[in-house]
Amino acid sequence: MDMEHLLQRYFGTTDLNQVQVDAIPAATDRMQVDLGLEKDRGKRFALWSLLFMLDAAPALDTVFDDEADREAARNFMDLAAMAGPDEAP
């Protein structure tokens, strides 16, 4: 599951600039439900990452049981912070 697939699935486009602002809450609600149901570690991380970029990610300890996954998420957050608001992944 890559980011383009997630964007297409939840927003109907791979370009976030084309997403209507009022569509974001419903999409993030669906992503949060799917995140809670998803068992695959990679897919969970991809969903959480997109939710993070949309400022809707749940706390790490509620999403990731494995410390390595939590550390990967922290690294992602650090990289996003270093990129700045205009360059976030």
C-alpha positions as CSV (number, residue, x, y, z in Angstrom):
1,M,0.0,0.0,0.0
2,D,1.6,3.2,-1.1
3,M,0.6,6.8,-0.5
4,E,-0.8,7.3,-4.0
5,H,-3.1,4.2,-3.4
6,L,-4.2,5.7,-0.1
7,L,-4.9,9.1,-1.5
8,Q,-6.9,7.6,-4.4
9,R,-8.8,5.3,-2.0
10,Y,-9.8,7.9,0.5
11,F,-10.0,11.1,-1.6
12,G,-10.6,9.9,-5.2
13,T,-7.4,11.7,-6.4
14,T,-3.6,11.3,-5.9
15,D,-3.3,15.1,-5.7
16,L,-4.1,16.5,-2.2
17,N,-4.3,20.0,-3.7
18,Q,-7.5,18.8,-5.5
19,V,-9.2,17.6,-2.3
20,Q,-12.0,19.7,-1.1
21,V,-11.5,20.8,2.5
22,D,-14.9,19.6,3.6
23,A,-14.1,16.1,2.3
24,I,-11.2,15.7,4.7
25,P,-13.1,14.9,8.0
26,A,-15.1,12.0,6.5
27,A,-11.9,10.6,4.8
28,T,-9.9,10.8,8.1
29,D,-12.8,9.1,10.0
30,R,-12.7,6.2,7.4
31,M,-8.9,6.0,7.7
32,Q,-9.1,5.8,11.5
33,V,-11.6,3.0,11.3
34,D,-9.5,1.2,8.8
35,L,-6.4,1.7,10.9
36,G,-8.1,0.1,13.9
37,L,-9.1,-2.9,11.7
38,E,-5.8,-3.3,9.8
39,K,-3.5,-6.1,11.0
40,D,-0.7,-5.7,8.4
41,R,2.2,-3.7,10.0
42,G,3.1,-1.9,6.8
43,K,-0.4,-0.9,5.9
44,R,-1.0,0.3,9.5
45,F,2.1,2.4,9.2
46,A,1.0,3.9,5.9
47,L,-2.4,4.7,7.2
48,W,-1.0,6.3,10.4
49,S,1.5,8.3,8.3
50,L,-1.2,9.8,6.1
51,L,-3.3,10.5,9.2
52,F,-0.3,12.2,10.7
53,M,0.2,14.4,7.7
54,L,-3.5,15.4,8.0
55,D,-3.1,16.1,11.8
56,A,-5.5,13.3,12.7
57,A,-3.2,10.5,13.8
58,P,-3.9,8.7,17.0
59,A,-1.2,8.4,19.7
60,L,1.7,6.0,18.9
61,D,1.1,3.8,21.9
62,T,-2.5,3.2,20.8
63,V,-1.6,2.2,17.3
64,F,1.8,0.4,17.4
65,D,2.3,-2.5,19.8
66,D,5.9,-3.0,18.7
67,E,8.6,-0.5,19.9
68,A,10.3,-0.7,16.5
69,D,7.1,0.5,14.8
70,R,6.8,3.3,17.4
71,E,10.4,4.3,16.7
72,A,9.8,4.3,13.0
73,A,6.8,6.6,13.5
74,R,8.9,8.9,15.7
75,N,11.5,9.1,12.9
76,F,8.8,9.9,10.4
77,M,7.5,12.7,12.6
78,D,11.1,14.1,13.0
79,L,11.6,14.0,9.2
80,A,8.3,15.7,8.6
81,A,9.2,18.4,11.1
82,M,12.6,19.0,9.5
83,A,11.0,19.3,6.1
84,G,8.8,22.2,7.3
85,P,5.1,22.9,6.5
86,D,5.7,23.5,2.8
87,E,7.8,20.5,2.2
88,A,6.3,17.8,4.5
89,P,6.3,14.3,3.0
